[in-house]
Amino acid sequence: MGVKKKPCDMGKSPFKESLWEAQRWCIREGIHIAPQAKNDTAWYVVIKNKGKVNATPDTFGKTEIWLKIFEYYKYYYDKHRK
């Protein structure tokens, strides 16, 4: 028998159209940003940018993980879009 895992609560992602626009642009351009669990309450942010993979050295809780992910999407969107 397998061990049943308890659900992992990552909080809610923000809904702001400008943030989702930045996310869609990054994905189309090959920039993928996602959370990677350290444990049930802490996550790293992993950025895959055209084959190169980097992870943040710090972890983030459920109240800040989505804000940090969309902050990175917005950063790459503003940096490369011009």
A tleap script that builds the chain and sets N, CA, C and O, in Angstrom:
source leaprc.protein.ff14SB
mol = sequence {
  NMET GLY VAL LYS LYS LYS PRO CYS ASP MET
  GLY LYS SER PRO PHE LYS GLU SER LEU TRP
  GLU ALA GLN ARG TRP CYS ILE ARG GLU GLY
  ILE HIE ILE ALA PRO GLN ALA LYS ASN ASP
  THR ALA TRP TYR VAL VAL ILE LYS ASN LYS
  GLY LYS VAL ASN ALA THR PRO ASP THR PHE
  GLY LYS THR GLU ILE TRP LEU LYS ILE PHE
  GLU TYR TYR LYS TYR TYR TYR ASP LYS HIE
  ARG CLYS
}
set mol.1.N position { 0.827 -1.184 0.000 }
set mol.1.CA position { 0.000 0.000 0.000 }
set mol.1.C position { 0.868 1.243 0.000 }
set mol.1.O position { 1.898 1.306 0.670 }
set mol.2.N position { 0.432 2.221 -0.760 }
set mol.2.CA position { 1.145 3.486 -0.816 }
set mol.2.C position { 0.742 4.404 0.328 }
set mol.2.O position { -0.277 4.196 0.987 }
set mol.3.N position { 1.537 5.388 0.539 }
set mol.3.CA position { 1.263 6.375 1.575 }
set mol.3.C position { 0.514 7.535 0.944 }
set mol.3.O position { 0.955 8.093 -0.061 }
set mol.4.N position { -0.613 7.898 1.529 }
set mol.4.CA position { -1.396 9.004 0.998 }
set mol.4.C position { -0.777 10.325 1.442 }
set mol.4.O position { -0.563 10.555 2.632 }
set mol.5.N position { -0.493 11.184 0.472 }
set mol.5.CA position { 0.090 12.477 0.791 }
set mol.5.C position { -1.012 13.458 1.131 }
set mol.5.O position { -2.099 13.413 0.556 }
set mol.6.N position { -0.726 14.337 2.062 }
set mol.6.CA position { -1.703 15.366 2.395 }
set mol.6.C position { -1.632 16.473 1.343 }
set mol.6.O position { -0.579 16.684 0.742 }
set mol.7.N position { -2.726 17.173 1.115 }
set mol.7.CA position { -2.720 18.225 0.099 }
set mol.7.C position { -1.785 19.364 0.486 }
set mol.7.O position { -1.588 19.661 1.664 }
set mol.8.N position { -1.228 19.977 -0.516 }
set mol.8.CA position { -0.274 21.063 -0.330 }
set mol.8.C position { -0.959 22.380 -0.705 }
set mol.8.O position { -1.418 22.531 -1.837 }
set mol.9.N position { -1.033 23.316 0.208 }
set mol.9.CA position { -1.708 24.590 -0.031 }
set mol.9.C position { -0.691 25.643 -0.449 }
set mol.9.O position { 0.154 26.050 0.349 }
set mol.10.N position { -0.774 26.086 -1.703 }
set mol.10.CA position { 0.137 27.105 -2.222 }
set mol.10.C position { -0.506 28.482 -2.250 }
set mol.10.O position { 0.078 29.408 -2.813 }
set mol.11.N position { -1.656 28.648 -1.679 }
set mol.11.CA position { -2.319 29.942 -1.706 }
set mol.11.C position { -2.948 30.206 -3.062 }
set mol.11.O position { -3.016 29.311 -3.905 }
set mol.12.N position { -3.404 31.419 -3.271 }
set mol.12.CA position { -4.052 31.776 -4.524 }
set mol.12.C position { -3.155 32.673 -5.353 }
set mol.12.O position { -2.459 33.535 -4.817 }
set mol.13.N position { -3.173 32.468 -6.659 }
set mol.13.CA position { -2.397 33.336 -7.544 }
set mol.13.C position { -3.151 34.654 -7.734 }
set mol.13.O position { -4.381 34.679 -7.711 }
set mol.14.N position { -2.416 35.736 -7.919 }
set mol.14.CA position { -3.069 37.038 -8.087 }
set mol.14.C position { -3.757 37.127 -9.438 }
set mol.14.O position { -3.310 36.516 -10.408 }
set mol.15.N position { -4.833 37.878 -9.504 }
set mol.15.CA position { -5.467 38.084 -10.798 }
set mol.15.C position { -5.366 39.550 -11.169 }
set mol.15.O position { -6.112 40.398 -10.679 }
set mol.16.N position { -4.437 39.809 -12.033 }
set mol.16.CA position { -4.238 41.130 -12.584 }
set mol.16.C position { -3.876 40.884 -14.046 }
set mol.16.O position { -2.888 40.204 -14.324 }
set mol.17.N position { -4.627 41.404 -14.955 }
set mol.17.CA position { -4.436 41.085 -16.369 }
set mol.17.C position { -3.016 41.371 -16.851 }
set mol.17.O position { -2.485 40.619 -17.668 }
set mol.18.N position { -2.394 42.436 -16.366 }
set mol.18.CA position { -1.032 42.760 -16.809 }
set mol.18.C position { -0.045 41.665 -16.407 }
set mol.18.O position { 0.904 41.391 -17.142 }
set mol.19.N position { -0.256 41.044 -15.263 }
set mol.19.CA position { 0.626 39.960 -14.834 }
set mol.19.C position { 0.457 38.733 -15.716 }
set mol.19.O position { 1.441 38.092 -16.085 }
set mol.20.N position { -0.774 38.407 -16.052 }
set mol.20.CA position { -1.027 37.248 -16.910 }
set mol.20.C position { -0.544 37.501 -18.331 }
set mol.20.O position { -0.127 36.565 -19.014 }
set mol.21.N position { -0.591 38.739 -18.785 }
set mol.21.CA position { -0.052 39.085 -20.104 }
set mol.21.C position { 1.455 38.835 -20.132 }
set mol.21.O position { 1.978 38.291 -21.105 }
set mol.22.N position { 2.148 39.231 -19.070 }
set mol.22.CA position { 3.589 39.001 -18.971 }
set mol.22.C position { 3.890 37.503 -18.948 }
set mol.22.O position { 4.854 37.056 -19.569 }
set mol.23.N position { 3.074 36.727 -18.236 }
set mol.23.CA position { 3.277 35.287 -18.177 }
set mol.23.C position { 3.119 34.655 -19.564 }
set mol.23.O position { 3.956 33.855 -19.981 }
set mol.24.N position { 2.069 35.006 -20.261 }
set mol.24.CA position { 1.846 34.439 -21.602 }
set mol.24.C position { 2.990 34.787 -22.547 }
set mol.24.O position { 3.437 33.939 -23.320 }
set mol.25.N position { 3.469 36.033 -22.488 }
set mol.25.CA position { 4.573 36.460 -23.343 }
set mol.25.C position { 5.815 35.638 -23.043 }
set mol.25.O position { 6.475 35.157 -23.964 }
set mol.26.N position { 6.143 35.470 -21.756 }
set mol.26.CA position { 7.338 34.712 -21.378 }
set mol.26.C position { 7.258 33.266 -21.853 }
set mol.26.O position { 8.237 32.729 -22.370 }
set mol.27.N position { 6.119 32.641 -21.684 }
set mol.27.CA position { 5.969 31.250 -22.112 }
set mol.27.C position { 6.152 31.128 -23.616 }
set mol.27.O position { 6.810 30.201 -24.087 }
set mol.28.N position { 5.577 32.051 -24.371 }
set mol.28.CA position { 5.759 32.027 -25.837 }
set mol.28.C position { 7.219 32.214 -26.231 }
set mol.28.O position { 7.652 31.700 -27.262 }
set mol.29.N position { 7.979 32.941 -25.422 }
set mol.29.CA position { 9.381 33.213 -25.718 }
set mol.29.C position { 10.336 32.181 -25.126 }
set mol.29.O position { 11.552 32.336 -25.240 }
set mol.30.N position { 9.809 31.135 -24.499 }
set mol.30.CA position { 10.654 30.067 -23.960 }
set mol.30.C position { 11.185 30.337 -22.562 }
set mol.30.O position { 12.162 29.718 -22.140 }
set mol.31.N position { 10.554 31.254 -21.838 }
set mol.31.CA position { 10.943 31.549 -20.455 }
set mol.31.C position { 9.861 30.971 -19.550 }
set mol.31.O position { 8.726 31.450 -19.545 }
set mol.32.N position { 10.217 29.936 -18.781 }
set mol.32.CA position { 9.250 29.247 -17.927 }
set mol.32.C position { 9.649 29.415 -16.471 }
set mol.32.O position { 10.798 29.168 -16.102 }
set mol.33.N position { 8.704 29.832 -15.651 }
set mol.33.CA position { 8.950 30.078 -14.238 }
set mol.33.C position { 7.915 29.291 -13.438 }
set mol.33.O position { 6.715 29.381 -13.700 }
set mol.34.N position { 8.388 28.522 -12.466 }
set mol.34.CA position { 7.474 27.663 -11.712 }
set mol.34.C position { 7.980 27.466 -10.291 }
set mol.34.O position { 9.169 27.628 -10.019 }
set mol.35.N position { 7.066 27.113 -9.380 }
set mol.35.CA position { 7.486 26.785 -8.015 }
set mol.35.C position { 7.993 25.351 -7.939 }
set mol.35.O position { 7.526 24.477 -8.669 }
set mol.36.N position { 8.951 25.118 -7.049 }
set mol.36.CA position { 9.430 23.768 -6.768 }
set mol.36.C position { 9.419 23.604 -5.252 }
set mol.36.O position { 10.044 24.386 -4.535 }
set mol.37.N position { 8.732 22.619 -4.779 }
set mol.37.CA position { 8.547 22.441 -3.336 }
set mol.37.C position { 9.833 22.010 -2.649 }
set mol.37.O position { 10.546 21.119 -3.111 }
set mol.38.N position { 10.103 22.667 -1.538 }
set mol.38.CA position { 11.149 22.202 -0.627 }
set mol.38.C position { 10.490 21.291 0.402 }
set mol.38.O position { 11.020 20.239 0.760 }
set mol.39.N position { 9.319 21.725 0.866 }
set mol.39.CA position { 8.492 20.928 1.774 }
set mol.39.C position { 7.053 21.427 1.616 }
set mol.39.O position { 6.744 22.104 0.636 }
set mol.40.N position { 6.184 21.107 2.550 }
set mol.40.CA position { 4.771 21.482 2.419 }
set mol.40.C position { 4.500 22.972 2.579 }
set mol.40.O position { 3.421 23.444 2.219 }
set mol.41.N position { 5.453 23.711 3.108 }
set mol.41.CA position { 5.208 25.125 3.383 }
set mol.41.C position { 6.208 26.074 2.749 }
set mol.41.O position { 6.101 27.285 2.940 }
set mol.42.N position { 7.177 25.565 2.001 }
set mol.42.CA position { 8.200 26.424 1.400 }
set mol.42.C position { 8.505 25.973 -0.028 }
set mol.42.O position { 8.577 24.779 -0.317 }
set mol.43.N position { 8.681 26.946 -0.903 }
set mol.43.CA position { 8.940 26.667 -2.311 }
set mol.43.C position { 10.073 27.533 -2.823 }
set mol.43.O position { 10.252 28.674 -2.398 }
set mol.44.N position { 10.843 26.956 -3.758 }
set mol.44.CA position { 11.833 27.707 -4.517 }
set mol.44.C position { 11.153 28.191 -5.796 }
set mol.44.O position { 10.131 27.640 -6.204 }
set mol.45.N position { 11.713 29.210 -6.420 }
set mol.45.CA position { 11.252 29.627 -7.738 }
set mol.45.C position { 12.304 29.136 -8.728 }
set mol.45.O position { 13.482 29.471 -8.604 }
set mol.46.N position { 11.876 28.339 -9.716 }
set mol.46.CA position { 12.777 27.794 -10.720 }
set mol.46.C position { 12.491 28.499 -12.048 }
set mol.46.O position { 11.347 28.574 -12.496 }
set mol.47.N position { 13.560 29.013 -12.663 }
set mol.47.CA position { 13.433 29.751 -13.920 }
set mol.47.C position { 14.194 28.992 -14.997 }
set mol.47.O position { 15.395 28.753 -14.876 }
set mol.48.N position { 13.482 28.619 -16.048 }
set mol.48.CA position { 14.104 27.969 -17.200 }
set mol.48.C position { 14.027 28.957 -18.360 }
set mol.48.O position { 12.954 29.216 -18.904 }
set mol.49.N position { 15.175 29.497 -18.722 }
set mol.49.CA position { 15.243 30.519 -19.762 }
set mol.49.C position { 16.060 29.996 -20.929 }
set mol.49.O position { 17.291 30.007 -20.899 }
set mol.50.N position { 15.367 29.542 -21.946 }
set mol.50.CA position { 15.990 29.031 -23.170 }
set mol.50.C position { 17.057 27.982 -22.885 }
set mol.50.O position { 18.172 28.062 -23.400 }
set mol.51.N position { 16.707 26.999 -22.062 }
set mol.51.CA position { 17.598 25.884 -21.785 }
set mol.51.C position { 18.400 25.995 -20.501 }
set mol.51.O position { 18.826 24.975 -19.960 }
set mol.52.N position { 18.617 27.200 -19.998 }
set mol.52.CA position { 19.348 27.379 -18.749 }
set mol.52.C position { 18.374 27.357 -17.579 }
set mol.52.O position { 17.350 28.040 -17.609 }
set mol.53.N position { 18.684 26.579 -16.553 }
set mol.53.CA position { 17.791 26.445 -15.399 }
set mol.53.C position { 18.479 27.025 -14.161 }
set mol.53.O position { 19.618 26.682 -13.842 }
set mol.54.N position { 17.762 27.905 -13.481 }
set mol.54.CA position { 18.247 28.506 -12.237 }
set mol.54.C position { 17.139 28.448 -11.204 }
set mol.54.O position { 15.957 28.518 -11.540 }
set mol.55.N position { 17.532 28.319 -9.939 }
set mol.55.CA position { 16.571 28.329 -8.841 }
set mol.55.C position { 16.986 29.405 -7.845 }
set mol.55.O position { 18.171 29.694 -7.679 }
set mol.56.N position { 16.000 29.987 -7.193 }
set mol.56.CA position { 16.304 30.991 -6.188 }
set mol.56.C position { 16.967 30.324 -4.986 }
set mol.56.O position { 16.625 29.193 -4.642 }
set mol.57.N position { 17.898 31.003 -4.352 }
set mol.57.CA position { 18.541 30.411 -3.172 }
set mol.57.C position { 17.615 30.413 -1.958 }
set mol.57.O position { 17.763 29.582 -1.062 }
set mol.58.N position { 16.663 31.340 -1.927 }
set mol.58.CA position { 15.731 31.445 -0.809 }
set mol.58.C position { 14.425 30.731 -1.130 }
set mol.58.O position { 14.081 30.540 -2.296 }
set mol.59.N position { 13.711 30.345 -0.099 }
set mol.59.CA position { 12.389 29.757 -0.279 }
set mol.59.C position { 11.332 30.795 0.087 }
set mol.59.O position { 11.611 31.780 0.770 }
set mol.60.N position { 10.116 30.549 -0.384 }
set mol.60.CA position { 9.013 31.474 -0.165 }
set mol.60.C position { 7.806 30.701 0.348 }
set mol.60.O position { 7.586 29.552 -0.033 }
set mol.61.N position { 7.028 31.336 1.213 }
set mol.61.CA position { 5.827 30.729 1.759 }
set mol.61.C position { 4.641 30.927 0.832 }
set mol.61.O position { 4.762 31.539 -0.229 }
set mol.62.N position { 3.479 30.397 1.248 }
set mol.62.CA position { 2.304 30.430 0.370 }
set mol.62.C position { 1.782 31.841 0.126 }
set mol.62.O position { 1.112 32.075 -0.879 }
set mol.63.N position { 2.067 32.775 1.008 }
set mol.63.CA position { 1.584 34.140 0.785 }
set mol.63.C position { 2.461 34.918 -0.177 }
set mol.63.O position { 2.040 35.948 -0.703 }
set mol.64.N position { 3.669 34.443 -0.413 }
set mol.64.CA position { 4.568 35.210 -1.271 }
set mol.64.C position { 5.035 34.485 -2.527 }
set mol.64.O position { 5.613 35.120 -3.409 }
set mol.65.N position { 4.807 33.179 -2.639 }
set mol.65.CA position { 5.330 32.435 -3.787 }
set mol.65.C position { 4.763 32.938 -5.107 }
set mol.65.O position { 5.518 33.138 -6.059 }
set mol.66.N position { 3.448 33.148 -5.188 }
set mol.66.CA position { 2.850 33.592 -6.444 }
set mol.66.C position { 3.275 35.010 -6.789 }
set mol.66.O position { 3.495 35.326 -7.958 }
set mol.67.N position { 3.394 35.869 -5.778 }
set mol.67.CA position { 3.856 37.237 -6.028 }
set mol.67.C position { 5.263 37.238 -6.598 }
set mol.67.O position { 5.571 38.008 -7.508 }
set mol.68.N position { 6.115 36.379 -6.065 }
set mol.68.CA position { 7.492 36.305 -6.540 }
set mol.68.C position { 7.557 35.751 -7.958 }
set mol.68.O position { 8.324 36.250 -8.781 }
set mol.69.N position { 6.757 34.723 -8.256 }
set mol.69.CA position { 6.742 34.157 -9.606 }
set mol.69.C position { 6.316 35.215 -10.618 }
set mol.69.O position { 6.966 35.379 -11.651 }
set mol.70.N position { 5.237 35.931 -10.333 }
set mol.70.CA position { 4.778 36.940 -11.275 }
set mol.70.C position { 5.710 38.150 -11.319 }
set mol.70.O position { 5.758 38.853 -12.328 }
set mol.71.N position { 6.442 38.400 -10.249 }
set mol.71.CA position { 7.456 39.460 -10.267 }
set mol.71.C position { 8.549 39.115 -11.277 }
set mol.71.O position { 9.005 39.980 -12.025 }
set mol.72.N position { 8.972 37.838 -11.297 }
set mol.72.CA position { 9.964 37.397 -12.272 }
set mol.72.C position { 9.405 37.446 -13.695 }
set mol.72.O position { 10.108 37.870 -14.612 }
set mol.73.N position { 8.160 37.021 -13.896 }
set mol.73.CA position { 7.556 37.116 -15.229 }
set mol.73.C position { 7.561 38.563 -15.711 }
set mol.73.O position { 7.926 38.845 -16.852 }
set mol.74.N position { 7.156 39.466 -14.841 }
set mol.74.CA position { 7.107 40.888 -15.200 }
set mol.74.C position { 8.500 41.420 -15.502 }
set mol.74.O position { 8.665 42.216 -16.427 }
set mol.75.N position { 9.496 41.000 -14.749 }
set mol.75.CA position { 10.879 41.425 -14.979 }
set mol.75.C position { 11.348 41.022 -16.380 }
set mol.75.O position { 11.860 41.856 -17.127 }
set mol.76.N position { 11.173 39.748 -16.735 }
set mol.76.CA position { 11.614 39.285 -18.053 }
set mol.76.C position { 10.789 39.911 -19.168 }
set mol.76.O position { 11.319 40.212 -20.238 }
set mol.77.N position { 9.519 40.106 -18.930 }
set mol.77.CA position { 8.639 40.746 -19.915 }
set mol.77.C position { 9.115 42.160 -20.207 }
set mol.77.O position { 9.246 42.544 -21.369 }
set mol.78.N position { 9.374 42.932 -19.168 }
set mol.78.CA position { 9.820 44.314 -19.348 }
set mol.78.C position { 11.229 44.377 -19.932 }
set mol.78.O position { 11.529 45.276 -20.718 }
set mol.79.N position { 12.085 43.448 -19.564 }
set mol.79.CA position { 13.485 43.466 -20.014 }
set mol.79.C position { 13.633 43.129 -21.502 }
set mol.79.O position { 14.385 43.790 -22.218 }
set mol.80.N position { 12.918 42.106 -21.963 }
set mol.80.CA position { 13.133 41.597 -23.327 }
set mol.80.C position { 12.100 42.060 -24.345 }
set mol.80.O position { 12.304 41.866 -25.543 }
set mol.81.N position { 11.039 42.643 -23.925 }
set mol.81.CA position { 9.947 42.978 -24.832 }
set mol.81.C position { 10.292 44.107 -25.775 }
set mol.81.O position { 9.708 44.190 -26.855 }
set mol.82.N position { 11.200 44.965 -25.420 }
set mol.82.CA position { 11.508 46.167 -26.213 }
set mol.82.C position { 12.184 45.897 -27.522 }
set mol.82.O position { 12.486 46.831 -28.265 }
savepdb mol mol.pdb
quit
